[in-house]
Amino acid sequence: MGGYGDEDRAGRTDGERAVRRDEAVRAAVEQGLLGPDSPLVGLLDVQGIREAAADLTAAFAAVVAPGTPVLHAFAVKATPLVPVLRLLREEGIGAEVASPGELALARAAGVPADRTVLDSPAKTPAELREALALGIAVNADSPQELDRIDALVRSSTPRSPLGIRVNPQVGGGSIGALSTATATSKFGVALLDEGAREWVVRAYLDRPWLTRLHAHTGSQGIPLSLMARGVAEMYALAEEINERAGRRQIDTLDIGGGLPVNFGSEATTPTYAQYARLLGEVVPGLFDGRYGLVTEFGRSLLAKQGTMVARVEYTKSAGGRPVAVTHAGVQVATRTVYAPGSWPLRLAAYDAKGRPKAGPEVVQDVAGPACFAGDLLAEARALPPLEPGDHVAALDTGAYYFAHHYAYNSLPRPGVYGYAPDGAGGVAFATVRAPQGVEEIVAEAGGAHASALTTLRTPERP
Ligand SMILES: *Cc1c(COP(=O)(O)O)cnc(C)c1O
């Protein structure tokens, strides 16, 4: 037992994942998924996804009292791809959704309603009605939303577990845009604002059907200690409500997601096991069996299982700096391109046959295909010298990257493929999402309405 054994095993798993990735890049070139006419692909490590899901499940199973209901709901926004949701479902993971589209993806993947959670700050009446009709768990984000839910509950008894999202206002992390527990965050009921705590308590006492409480303290950049404080605040509030209610009205705590990902090296750190142990120390009552648990991890489950591989089209030199022009830029690495300081990515160089490239490193820019100067995957990065026909892989991109296409320059969505050992020493691929064709781009750009504007006549002026 103890940290040493855990780390040893984790290190081995990380190393094996890196080996599988190299094999997959080579096989993608050999099998023609990646080539002159398909110069950008997203690759997903099926075994890695299964292992991450198993690690999550085991980490909480190790700390909760026996028999505690635990639902791990994958935050669909991290990797909104139906086959990924289906694979996770098979591994016992549900879905956290935040829009009608995400709900439709979860349903298409076969995620049952009772393993689905709806959180969003802007749910329409129709979305709320649908969620309640399906029996999906809903966390109300604001007093106004709770009013709408009241009206729906009056017309029929809800099958859905219902709760309120609170903002514990414990502070932000290193990335402002992803810090959801600042004083002024747009999410949830801001608990420290004047009168807010009492309002929340009354809301529960007046509504016996409110049985859950939810907080999500933030994503990438939030230190674990701050995440744990957010959970501690939520737990204390649940205890207060249950005490004033004189019964265990709140029976389930939804602790959100947000475990950060290490983008700096191969190591999976922090681990789910570390976080679960920390929660057990900081919030001892959390796991004693009185509360069921919901988690909503996204990035930490998928980031390290994804690799984006781009062909180098040209190389040049500008102002003395070598530049490799590739096919991966802002359309698939939007955050990295627009906020490179917050979102640096590890890059790996492969040759034209998809074999890891060695050689003395050269400081170079790795550019994307889009038409603005800042479209760089990395600036002044030391890598083996890149040549036309080589490949560059952007690592740890399984969440919030190639699945989050941005249509700049009408660049197409790349194909996404899952890979696994084929049992005969090779690599097998499965299409997760076909690459987008030019016809689809035209259709999405109003191709069916080409003369819409030229035929619209403005009234004659008198
Ligand atoms: C984005 C989000 C998550 C997932 O965050 P990760 O950082 O990807 O783990 C979970 N819950 C809510 C409410 C979110 O908005």
The ligand as a Gaussian input file, in Angstrom:
#p B3LYP/6-31G(d) Opt

LIG

0 1
 C      -16.719000      22.061000     -17.503000
 C      -17.456000      21.482000     -16.362000
 C      -17.044000      20.267000     -15.820000
 C      -15.814000      19.528000     -16.290000
 O      -14.632000      20.224000     -16.077000
 P      -13.220000      19.537000     -16.396000
 O      -12.236000      20.572000     -16.071000
 O      -13.225000      19.182000     -17.846000
 O      -13.120000      18.328000     -15.527000
 C      -17.802000      19.717000     -14.803000
 N      -18.895000      20.353000     -14.324000
 C      -19.325000      21.523000     -14.822000
 C      -20.536000      22.146000     -14.260000
 C      -18.606000      22.137000     -15.841000
 O      -19.014000      23.313000     -16.320000

